[in-house]
């Protein structure tokens, strides 16, 4: 699902990609890849505050840096 949602994101199908990322986030709320990709969706939608929130959640979880 993660790969297909990324492909949707790259194809500009933001609503579809966002829907999948949100489902994945419910299954794994600390997944840094999902958080990062949701940030990318928000940035493409020019919702920069929301994008920053997702990135701030993703960063400490990257490479085992979870607090």
mmCIF file of the N, C-alpha and C atoms, coordinates in Angstrom:
data_MODEL
# 
_entry.id   MODEL 
# 
loop_
_atom_site.group_PDB 
_atom_site.id 
_atom_site.type_symbol 
_atom_site.label_atom_id 
_atom_site.label_alt_id 
_atom_site.label_comp_id 
_atom_site.label_asym_id 
_atom_site.label_entity_id 
_atom_site.label_seq_id 
_atom_site.pdbx_PDB_ins_code 
_atom_site.Cartn_x 
_atom_site.Cartn_y 
_atom_site.Cartn_z 
_atom_site.occupancy 
_atom_site.B_iso_or_equiv 
_atom_site.pdbx_formal_charge 
_atom_site.auth_seq_id 
_atom_site.auth_comp_id 
_atom_site.auth_asym_id 
_atom_site.auth_atom_id 
_atom_site.pdbx_PDB_model_num 
ATOM 1   N N  . UNK A 1 1  ? 0.819  -1.201 0.000   1.00 0.00 ? 1  UNK A N  1 
ATOM 2   C CA . UNK A 1 1  ? 0.000  0.000  0.000   1.00 0.00 ? 1  UNK A CA 1 
ATOM 3   C C  . UNK A 1 1  ? 0.860  1.261  0.000   1.00 0.00 ? 1  UNK A C  1 
ATOM 4   N N  . UNK A 1 2  ? 1.961  1.207  0.714   1.00 0.00 ? 2  UNK A N  1 
ATOM 5   C CA . UNK A 1 2  ? 2.825  2.389  0.803   1.00 0.00 ? 2  UNK A CA 1 
ATOM 6   C C  . UNK A 1 2  ? 3.371  2.768  -0.572  1.00 0.00 ? 2  UNK A C  1 
ATOM 7   N N  . UNK A 1 3  ? 3.797  1.775  -1.330  1.00 0.00 ? 3  UNK A N  1 
ATOM 8   C CA . UNK A 1 3  ? 4.360  2.053  -2.654  1.00 0.00 ? 3  UNK A CA 1 
ATOM 9   C C  . UNK A 1 3  ? 3.284  2.612  -3.586  1.00 0.00 ? 3  UNK A C  1 
ATOM 10  N N  . UNK A 1 4  ? 2.108  2.003  -3.589  1.00 0.00 ? 4  UNK A N  1 
ATOM 11  C CA . UNK A 1 4  ? 1.052  2.486  -4.478  1.00 0.00 ? 4  UNK A CA 1 
ATOM 12  C C  . UNK A 1 4  ? 0.611  3.899  -4.095  1.00 0.00 ? 4  UNK A C  1 
ATOM 13  N N  . UNK A 1 5  ? 0.581  4.191  -2.797  1.00 0.00 ? 5  UNK A N  1 
ATOM 14  C CA . UNK A 1 5  ? 0.188  5.537  -2.375  1.00 0.00 ? 5  UNK A CA 1 
ATOM 15  C C  . UNK A 1 5  ? 1.250  6.563  -2.774  1.00 0.00 ? 5  UNK A C  1 
ATOM 16  N N  . UNK A 1 6  ? 2.516  6.154  -2.729  1.00 0.00 ? 6  UNK A N  1 
ATOM 17  C CA . UNK A 1 6  ? 3.582  7.057  -3.173  1.00 0.00 ? 6  UNK A CA 1 
ATOM 18  C C  . UNK A 1 6  ? 3.456  7.318  -4.665  1.00 0.00 ? 6  UNK A C  1 
ATOM 19  N N  . UNK A 1 7  ? 3.133  6.278  -5.430  1.00 0.00 ? 7  UNK A N  1 
ATOM 20  C CA . UNK A 1 7  ? 2.937  6.443  -6.871  1.00 0.00 ? 7  UNK A CA 1 
ATOM 21  C C  . UNK A 1 7  ? 1.789  7.416  -7.153  1.00 0.00 ? 7  UNK A C  1 
ATOM 22  N N  . UNK A 1 8  ? 0.719  7.312  -6.378  1.00 0.00 ? 8  UNK A N  1 
ATOM 23  C CA . UNK A 1 8  ? -0.403 8.232  -6.526  1.00 0.00 ? 8  UNK A CA 1 
ATOM 24  C C  . UNK A 1 8  ? 0.027  9.662  -6.221  1.00 0.00 ? 8  UNK A C  1 
ATOM 25  N N  . UNK A 1 9  ? 0.822  9.818  -5.188  1.00 0.00 ? 9  UNK A N  1 
ATOM 26  C CA . UNK A 1 9  ? 1.334  11.135 -4.824  1.00 0.00 ? 9  UNK A CA 1 
ATOM 27  C C  . UNK A 1 9  ? 2.141  11.727 -5.973  1.00 0.00 ? 9  UNK A C  1 
ATOM 28  N N  . UNK A 1 10 ? 3.021  10.930 -6.529  1.00 0.00 ? 10 UNK A N  1 
ATOM 29  C CA . UNK A 1 10 ? 3.860  11.400 -7.641  1.00 0.00 ? 10 UNK A CA 1 
ATOM 30  C C  . UNK A 1 10 ? 3.033  11.711 -8.881  1.00 0.00 ? 10 UNK A C  1 
ATOM 31  N N  . UNK A 1 11 ? 1.911  11.018 -9.049  1.00 0.00 ? 11 UNK A N  1 
ATOM 32  C CA . UNK A 1 11 ? 1.037  11.243 -10.203 1.00 0.00 ? 11 UNK A CA 1 
ATOM 33  C C  . UNK A 1 11 ? 0.103  12.438 -9.986  1.00 0.00 ? 11 UNK A C  1 
ATOM 34  N N  . UNK A 1 12 ? 0.185  13.046 -8.807  1.00 0.00 ? 12 UNK A N  1 
ATOM 35  C CA . UNK A 1 12 ? -0.641 14.208 -8.520  1.00 0.00 ? 12 UNK A CA 1 
ATOM 36  C C  . UNK A 1 12 ? -2.042 13.864 -8.051  1.00 0.00 ? 12 UNK A C  1 
ATOM 37  N N  . UNK A 1 13 ? -2.280 12.612 -7.732  1.00 0.00 ? 13 UNK A N  1 
ATOM 38  C CA . UNK A 1 13 ? -3.589 12.176 -7.239  1.00 0.00 ? 13 UNK A CA 1 
ATOM 39  C C  . UNK A 1 13 ? -3.575 12.278 -5.714  1.00 0.00 ? 13 UNK A C  1 
ATOM 40  N N  . UNK A 1 14 ? -3.589 13.508 -5.249  1.00 0.00 ? 14 UNK A N  1 
ATOM 41  C CA . UNK A 1 14 ? -3.358 13.785 -3.835  1.00 0.00 ? 14 UNK A CA 1 
ATOM 42  C C  . UNK A 1 14 ? -4.435 13.229 -2.923  1.00 0.00 ? 14 UNK A C  1 
ATOM 43  N N  . UNK A 1 15 ? -5.688 13.348 -3.312  1.00 0.00 ? 15 UNK A N  1 
ATOM 44  C CA . UNK A 1 15 ? -6.769 12.850 -2.460  1.00 0.00 ? 15 UNK A CA 1 
ATOM 45  C C  . UNK A 1 15 ? -6.668 11.344 -2.250  1.00 0.00 ? 15 UNK A C  1 
ATOM 46  N N  . UNK A 1 16 ? -6.375 10.621 -3.324  1.00 0.00 ? 16 UNK A N  1 
ATOM 47  C CA . UNK A 1 16 ? -6.254 9.165  -3.212  1.00 0.00 ? 16 UNK A CA 1 
ATOM 48  C C  . UNK A 1 16 ? -5.042 8.789  -2.364  1.00 0.00 ? 16 UNK A C  1 
ATOM 49  N N  . UNK A 1 17 ? -3.921 9.452  -2.608  1.00 0.00 ? 17 UNK A N  1 
ATOM 50  C CA . UNK A 1 17 ? -2.713 9.178  -1.838  1.00 0.00 ? 17 UNK A CA 1 
ATOM 51  C C  . UNK A 1 17 ? -2.924 9.492  -0.357  1.00 0.00 ? 17 UNK A C  1 
ATOM 52  N N  . UNK A 1 18 ? -3.529 10.633 -0.094  1.00 0.00 ? 18 UNK A N  1 
ATOM 53  C CA . UNK A 1 18 ? -3.780 11.058 1.282   1.00 0.00 ? 18 UNK A CA 1 
ATOM 54  C C  . UNK A 1 18 ? -4.653 10.055 2.012   1.00 0.00 ? 18 UNK A C  1 
ATOM 55  N N  . UNK A 1 19 ? -5.671 9.555  1.341   1.00 0.00 ? 19 UNK A N  1 
ATOM 56  C CA . UNK A 1 19 ? -6.567 8.575  1.947   1.00 0.00 ? 19 UNK A CA 1 
ATOM 57  C C  . UNK A 1 19 ? -5.815 7.315  2.366   1.00 0.00 ? 19 UNK A C  1 
ATOM 58  N N  . UNK A 1 20 ? -4.950 6.832  1.506   1.00 0.00 ? 20 UNK A N  1 
ATOM 59  C CA . UNK A 1 20 ? -4.171 5.632  1.831   1.00 0.00 ? 20 UNK A CA 1 
ATOM 60  C C  . UNK A 1 20 ? -3.187 5.925  2.958   1.00 0.00 ? 20 UNK A C  1 
ATOM 61  N N  . UNK A 1 21 ? -2.495 7.057  2.880   1.00 0.00 ? 21 UNK A N  1 
ATOM 62  C CA . UNK A 1 21 ? -1.543 7.404  3.946   1.00 0.00 ? 21 UNK A CA 1 
ATOM 63  C C  . UNK A 1 21 ? -2.247 7.507  5.299   1.00 0.00 ? 21 UNK A C  1 
ATOM 64  N N  . UNK A 1 22 ? -3.441 8.064  5.319   1.00 0.00 ? 22 UNK A N  1 
ATOM 65  C CA . UNK A 1 22 ? -4.177 8.186  6.577   1.00 0.00 ? 22 UNK A CA 1 
ATOM 66  C C  . UNK A 1 22 ? -4.570 6.815  7.120   1.00 0.00 ? 22 UNK A C  1 
ATOM 67  N N  . UNK A 1 23 ? -4.946 5.884  6.246   1.00 0.00 ? 23 UNK A N  1 
ATOM 68  C CA . UNK A 1 23 ? -5.249 4.514  6.680   1.00 0.00 ? 23 UNK A CA 1 
ATOM 69  C C  . UNK A 1 23 ? -4.003 3.848  7.256   1.00 0.00 ? 23 UNK A C  1 
ATOM 70  N N  . UNK A 1 24 ? -2.880 4.028  6.568   1.00 0.00 ? 24 UNK A N  1 
ATOM 71  C CA . UNK A 1 24 ? -1.628 3.452  7.047   1.00 0.00 ? 24 UNK A CA 1 
ATOM 72  C C  . UNK A 1 24 ? -1.226 4.050  8.383   1.00 0.00 ? 24 UNK A C  1 
ATOM 73  N N  . UNK A 1 25 ? -1.467 5.336  8.550   1.00 0.00 ? 25 UNK A N  1 
ATOM 74  C CA . UNK A 1 25 ? -1.110 6.007  9.800   1.00 0.00 ? 25 UNK A CA 1 
ATOM 75  C C  . UNK A 1 25 ? -1.944 5.483  10.966  1.00 0.00 ? 25 UNK A C  1 
ATOM 76  N N  . UNK A 1 26 ? -3.192 5.122  10.708  1.00 0.00 ? 26 UNK A N  1 
ATOM 77  C CA . UNK A 1 26 ? -4.023 4.535  11.763  1.00 0.00 ? 26 UNK A CA 1 
ATOM 78  C C  . UNK A 1 26 ? -3.471 3.186  12.199  1.00 0.00 ? 26 UNK A C  1 
ATOM 79  N N  . UNK A 1 27 ? -2.902 2.446  11.258  1.00 0.00 ? 27 UNK A N  1 
ATOM 80  C CA . UNK A 1 27 ? -2.321 1.142  11.571  1.00 0.00 ? 27 UNK A CA 1 
ATOM 81  C C  . UNK A 1 27 ? -0.980 1.283  12.290  1.00 0.00 ? 27 UNK A C  1 
ATOM 82  N N  . UNK A 1 28 ? -0.225 2.300  11.922  1.00 0.00 ? 28 UNK A N  1 
ATOM 83  C CA . UNK A 1 28 ? 1.113  2.506  12.477  1.00 0.00 ? 28 UNK A CA 1 
ATOM 84  C C  . UNK A 1 28 ? 1.348  4.011  12.639  1.00 0.00 ? 28 UNK A C  1 
ATOM 85  N N  . UNK A 1 29 ? 0.857  4.586  13.742  1.00 0.00 ? 29 UNK A N  1 
ATOM 86  C CA . UNK A 1 29 ? 0.895  6.044  13.904  1.00 0.00 ? 29 UNK A CA 1 
ATOM 87  C C  . UNK A 1 29 ? 2.294  6.651  14.025  1.00 0.00 ? 29 UNK A C  1 
ATOM 88  N N  . UNK A 1 30 ? 3.303  5.840  14.196  1.00 0.00 ? 30 UNK A N  1 
ATOM 89  C CA . UNK A 1 30 ? 4.664  6.365  14.342  1.00 0.00 ? 30 UNK A CA 1 
ATOM 90  C C  . UNK A 1 30 ? 5.546  6.077  13.138  1.00 0.00 ? 30 UNK A C  1 
ATOM 91  N N  . UNK A 1 31 ? 4.951  5.658  12.038  1.00 0.00 ? 31 UNK A N  1 
ATOM 92  C CA . UNK A 1 31 ? 5.735  5.309  10.856  1.00 0.00 ? 31 UNK A CA 1 
ATOM 93  C C  . UNK A 1 31 ? 6.284  6.579  10.203  1.00 0.00 ? 31 UNK A C  1 
ATOM 94  N N  . UNK A 1 32 ? 7.623  6.760  10.230  1.00 0.00 ? 32 UNK A N  1 
ATOM 95  C CA . UNK A 1 32 ? 8.185  8.005  9.709   1.00 0.00 ? 32 UNK A CA 1 
ATOM 96  C C  . UNK A 1 32 ? 7.980  8.173  8.203   1.00 0.00 ? 32 UNK A C  1 
ATOM 97  N N  . UNK A 1 33 ? 7.939  7.087  7.445   1.00 0.00 ? 33 UNK A N  1 
ATOM 98  C CA . UNK A 1 33 ? 7.717  7.205  6.003   1.00 0.00 ? 33 UNK A CA 1 
ATOM 99  C C  . UNK A 1 33 ? 6.315  7.717  5.697   1.00 0.00 ? 33 UNK A C  1 
ATOM 100 N N  . UNK A 1 34 ? 5.337  7.201  6.409   1.00 0.00 ? 34 UNK A N  1 
ATOM 101 C CA . UNK A 1 34 ? 3.956  7.645  6.210   1.00 0.00 ? 34 UNK A CA 1 
ATOM 102 C C  . UNK A 1 34 ? 3.813  9.098  6.643   1.00 0.00 ? 34 UNK A C  1 
ATOM 103 N N  . UNK A 1 35 ? 4.381  9.438  7.781   1.00 0.00 ? 35 UNK A N  1 
ATOM 104 C CA . UNK A 1 35 ? 4.322  10.817 8.255   1.00 0.00 ? 35 UNK A CA 1 
ATOM 105 C C  . UNK A 1 35 ? 4.979  11.770 7.251   1.00 0.00 ? 35 UNK A C  1 
ATOM 106 N N  . UNK A 1 36 ? 6.122  11.376 6.729   1.00 0.00 ? 36 UNK A N  1 
ATOM 107 C CA . UNK A 1 36 ? 6.833  12.190 5.744   1.00 0.00 ? 36 UNK A CA 1 
ATOM 108 C C  . UNK A 1 36 ? 6.011  12.354 4.467   1.00 0.00 ? 36 UNK A C  1 
ATOM 109 N N  . UNK A 1 37 ? 5.401  11.272 4.018   1.00 0.00 ? 37 UNK A N  1 
ATOM 110 C CA . UNK A 1 37 ? 4.617  11.348 2.791   1.00 0.00 ? 37 UNK A CA 1 
ATOM 111 C C  . UNK A 1 37 ? 3.342  12.166 2.982   1.00 0.00 ? 37 UNK A C  1 
ATOM 112 N N  . UNK A 1 38 ? 2.740  12.089 4.152   1.00 0.00 ? 38 UNK A N  1 
ATOM 113 C CA . UNK A 1 38 ? 1.593  12.957 4.436   1.00 0.00 ? 38 UNK A CA 1 
ATOM 114 C C  . UNK A 1 38 ? 2.033  14.422 4.440   1.00 0.00 ? 38 UNK A C  1 
ATOM 115 N N  . UNK A 1 39 ? 3.224  14.676 4.931   1.00 0.00 ? 39 UNK A N  1 
ATOM 116 C CA . UNK A 1 39 ? 3.761  16.039 4.886   1.00 0.00 ? 39 UNK A CA 1 
ATOM 117 C C  . UNK A 1 39 ? 3.911  16.500 3.441   1.00 0.00 ? 39 UNK A C  1 
ATOM 118 N N  . UNK A 1 40 ? 4.347  15.606 2.570   1.00 0.00 ? 40 UNK A N  1 
ATOM 119 C CA . UNK A 1 40 ? 4.493  15.947 1.158   1.00 0.00 ? 40 UNK A CA 1 
ATOM 120 C C  . UNK A 1 40 ? 3.142  16.288 0.531   1.00 0.00 ? 40 UNK A C  1 
ATOM 121 N N  . UNK A 1 41 ? 2.113  15.516 0.874   1.00 0.00 ? 41 UNK A N  1 
ATOM 122 C CA . UNK A 1 41 ? 0.766  15.808 0.379   1.00 0.00 ? 41 UNK A CA 1 
ATOM 123 C C  . UNK A 1 41 ? 0.334  17.196 0.848   1.00 0.00 ? 41 UNK A C  1 
ATOM 124 N N  . UNK A 1 42 ? 0.534  17.470 2.133   1.00 0.00 ? 42 UNK A N  1 
ATOM 125 C CA . UNK A 1 42 ? 0.131  18.763 2.679   1.00 0.00 ? 42 UNK A CA 1 
ATOM 126 C C  . UNK A 1 42 ? 0.891  19.906 2.001   1.00 0.00 ? 42 UNK A C  1 
ATOM 127 N N  . UNK A 1 43 ? 2.160  19.703 1.748   1.00 0.00 ? 43 UNK A N  1 
ATOM 128 C CA . UNK A 1 43 ? 2.952  20.744 1.086   1.00 0.00 ? 43 UNK A CA 1 
ATOM 129 C C  . UNK A 1 43 ? 2.435  20.992 -0.330  1.00 0.00 ? 43 UNK A C  1 
ATOM 130 N N  . UNK A 1 44 ? 2.110  19.923 -1.045  1.00 0.00 ? 44 UNK A N  1 
ATOM 131 C CA . UNK A 1 44 ? 1.573  20.086 -2.402  1.00 0.00 ? 44 UNK A CA 1 
ATOM 132 C C  . UNK A 1 44 ? 0.216  20.782 -2.386  1.00 0.00 ? 44 UNK A C  1 
ATOM 133 N N  . UNK A 1 45 ? -0.523 20.607 -1.285  1.00 0.00 ? 45 UNK A N  1 
ATOM 134 C CA . UNK A 1 45 ? -1.812 21.295 -1.131  1.00 0.00 ? 45 UNK A CA 1 
ATOM 135 C C  . UNK A 1 45 ? -1.635 22.687 -0.530  1.00 0.00 ? 45 UNK A C  1 
ATOM 136 N N  . UNK A 1 46 ? -0.395 23.099 -0.337  1.00 0.00 ? 46 UNK A N  1 
ATOM 137 C CA . UNK A 1 46 ? -0.019 24.388 0.240   1.00 0.00 ? 46 UNK A CA 1 
ATOM 138 C C  . UNK A 1 46 ? -0.550 24.556 1.663   1.00 0.00 ? 46 UNK A C  1 
ATOM 139 N N  . UNK A 1 47 ? -0.622 23.455 2.388   1.00 0.00 ? 47 UNK A N  1 
ATOM 140 C CA . UNK A 1 47 ? -1.000 23.468 3.805   1.00 0.00 ? 47 UNK A CA 1 
ATOM 141 C C  . UNK A 1 47 ? 0.291  23.264 4.603   1.00 0.00 ? 47 UNK A C  1 
ATOM 142 N N  . UNK A 1 48 ? 1.096  24.308 4.628   1.00 0.00 ? 48 UNK A N  1 
ATOM 143 C CA . UNK A 1 48 ? 2.445  24.197 5.149   1.00 0.00 ? 48 UNK A CA 1 
ATOM 144 C C  . UNK A 1 48 ? 2.506  23.955 6.650   1.00 0.00 ? 48 UNK A C  1 
ATOM 145 N N  . UNK A 1 49 ? 1.574  24.495 7.394   1.00 0.00 ? 49 UNK A N  1 
ATOM 146 C CA . UNK A 1 49 ? 1.549  24.258 8.838   1.00 0.00 ? 49 UNK A CA 1 
ATOM 147 C C  . UNK A 1 49 ? 1.312  22.791 9.138   1.00 0.00 ? 49 UNK A C  1 
ATOM 148 N N  . UNK A 1 50 ? 0.370  22.176 8.433   1.00 0.00 ? 50 UNK A N  1 
ATOM 149 C CA . UNK A 1 50 ? 0.101  20.758 8.630   1.00 0.00 ? 50 UNK A CA 1 
ATOM 150 C C  . UNK A 1 50 ? 1.288  19.918 8.180   1.00 0.00 ? 50 UNK A C  1 
ATOM 151 N N  . UNK A 1 51 ? 1.910  20.316 7.073   1.00 0.00 ? 51 UNK A N  1 
ATOM 152 C CA . UNK A 1 51 ? 3.091  19.603 6.587   1.00 0.00 ? 51 UNK A CA 1 
ATOM 153 C C  . UNK A 1 51 ? 4.192  19.626 7.648   1.00 0.00 ? 51 UNK A C  1 
ATOM 154 N N  . UNK A 1 52 ? 4.405  20.780 8.236   1.00 0.00 ? 52 UNK A N  1 
ATOM 155 C CA . UNK A 1 52 ? 5.425  20.908 9.275   1.00 0.00 ? 52 UNK A CA 1 
ATOM 156 C C  . UNK A 1 52 ? 5.105  20.031 10.482  1.00 0.00 ? 52 UNK A C  1 
ATOM 157 N N  . UNK A 1 53 ? 3.838  19.956 10.858  1.00 0.00 ? 53 UNK A N  1 
ATOM 158 C CA . UNK A 1 53 ? 3.448  19.101 11.990  1.00 0.00 ? 53 UNK A CA 1 
ATOM 159 C C  . UNK A 1 53 ? 3.798  17.646 11.723  1.00 0.00 ? 53 UNK A C  1 
ATOM 160 N N  . UNK A 1 54 ? 3.497  17.168 10.516  1.00 0.00 ? 54 UNK A N  1 
ATOM 161 C CA . UNK A 1 54 ? 3.831  15.778 10.185  1.00 0.00 ? 54 UNK A CA 1 
ATOM 162 C C  . UNK A 1 54 ? 5.338  15.557 10.179  1.00 0.00 ? 54 UNK A C  1 
ATOM 163 N N  . UNK A 1 55 ? 6.079  16.511 9.657   1.00 0.00 ? 55 UNK A N  1 
ATOM 164 C CA . UNK A 1 55 ? 7.541  16.375 9.635   1.00 0.00 ? 55 UNK A CA 1 
ATOM 165 C C  . UNK A 1 55 ? 8.123  16.377 11.048  1.00 0.00 ? 55 UNK A C  1 
ATOM 166 N N  . UNK A 1 56 ? 7.566  17.211 11.912  1.00 0.00 ? 56 UNK A N  1 
ATOM 167 C CA . UNK A 1 56 ? 8.049  17.249 13.295  1.00 0.00 ? 56 UNK A CA 1 
ATOM 168 C C  . UNK A 1 56 ? 7.769  15.935 14.018  1.00 0.00 ? 56 UNK A C  1 
ATOM 169 N N  . UNK A 1 57 ? 6.691  15.262 13.661  1.00 0.00 ? 57 UNK A N  1 
ATOM 170 C CA . UNK A 1 57 ? 6.394  13.950 14.240  1.00 0.00 ? 57 UNK A CA 1 
ATOM 171 C C  . UNK A 1 57 ? 7.308  12.879 13.657  1.00 0.00 ? 57 UNK A C  1 
ATOM 172 N N  . UNK A 1 58 ? 7.662  13.008 12.385  1.00 0.00 ? 58 UNK A N  1 
ATOM 173 C CA . UNK A 1 58 ? 8.471  12.008 11.707  1.00 0.00 ? 58 UNK A CA 1 
ATOM 174 C C  . UNK A 1 58 ? 9.927  12.041 12.140  1.00 0.00 ? 58 UNK A C  1 
ATOM 175 N N  . UNK A 1 59 ? 10.464 13.227 12.316  1.00 0.00 ? 59 UNK A N  1 
ATOM 176 C CA . UNK A 1 59 ? 11.891 13.388 12.560  1.00 0.00 ? 59 UNK A CA 1 
ATOM 177 C C  . UNK A 1 59 ? 12.412 12.588 13.756  1.00 0.00 ? 59 UNK A C  1 
ATOM 178 N N  . UNK A 1 60 ? 11.807 12.658 14.922  1.00 0.00 ? 60 UNK A N  1 
ATOM 179 C CA . UNK A 1 60 ? 12.364 11.895 16.052  1.00 0.00 ? 60 UNK A CA 1 
ATOM 180 C C  . UNK A 1 60 ? 12.244 10.386 15.874  1.00 0.00 ? 60 UNK A C  1 
ATOM 181 N N  . UNK A 1 61 ? 11.394 9.942  14.969  1.00 0.00 ? 61 UNK A N  1 
ATOM 182 C CA . UNK A 1 61 ? 11.189 8.519  14.773  1.00 0.00 ? 61 UNK A CA 1 
ATOM 183 C C  . UNK A 1 61 ? 12.121 7.952  13.695  1.00 0.00 ? 61 UNK A C  1 
ATOM 184 N N  . UNK A 1 62 ? 12.752 8.822  12.950  1.00 0.00 ? 62 UNK A N  1 
ATOM 185 C CA . UNK A 1 62 ? 13.665 8.422  11.893  1.00 0.00 ? 62 UNK A CA 1 
ATOM 186 C C  . UNK A 1 62 ? 14.896 7.754  12.475  1.00 0.00 ? 62 UNK A C  1 
ATOM 187 N N  . UNK A 1 63 ? 15.232 6.614  11.951  1.00 0.00 ? 63 UNK A N  1 
ATOM 188 C CA . UNK A 1 63 ? 16.476 5.892  12.302  1.00 0.00 ? 63 UNK A CA 1 
ATOM 189 C C  . UNK A 1 63 ? 16.587 5.631  13.798  1.00 0.00 ? 63 UNK A C  1 
ATOM 190 N N  . UNK A 1 64 ? 15.468 5.260  14.436  1.00 0.00 ? 64 UNK A N  1 
ATOM 191 C CA . UNK A 1 64 ? 15.525 4.853  15.833  1.00 0.00 ? 64 UNK A CA 1 
ATOM 192 C C  . UNK A 1 64 ? 15.736 5.990  16.804  1.00 0.00 ? 64 UNK A C  1 
ATOM 193 N N  . UNK A 1 65 ? 15.453 7.207  16.415  1.00 0.00 ? 65 UNK A N  1 
ATOM 194 C CA . UNK A 1 65 ? 15.663 8.345  17.311  1.00 0.00 ? 65 UNK A CA 1 
ATOM 195 C C  . UNK A 1 65 ? 14.416 8.646  18.139  1.00 0.00 ? 65 UNK A C  1 
ATOM 196 N N  . UNK A 1 66 ? 13.476 7.723  18.148  1.00 0.00 ? 66 UNK A N  1 
ATOM 197 C CA . UNK A 1 66 ? 12.217 7.965  18.866  1.00 0.00 ? 66 UNK A CA 1 
ATOM 198 C C  . UNK A 1 66 ? 12.474 8.258  20.325  1.00 0.00 ? 66 UNK A C  1 
ATOM 199 N N  . UNK A 1 67 ? 11.747 9.234  20.833  1.00 0.00 ? 67 UNK A N  1 
ATOM 200 C CA . UNK A 1 67 ? 11.908 9.654  22.236  1.00 0.00 ? 67 UNK A CA 1 
ATOM 201 C C  . UNK A 1 67 ? 11.055 8.821  23.137  1.00 0.00 ? 67 UNK A C  1 
# 
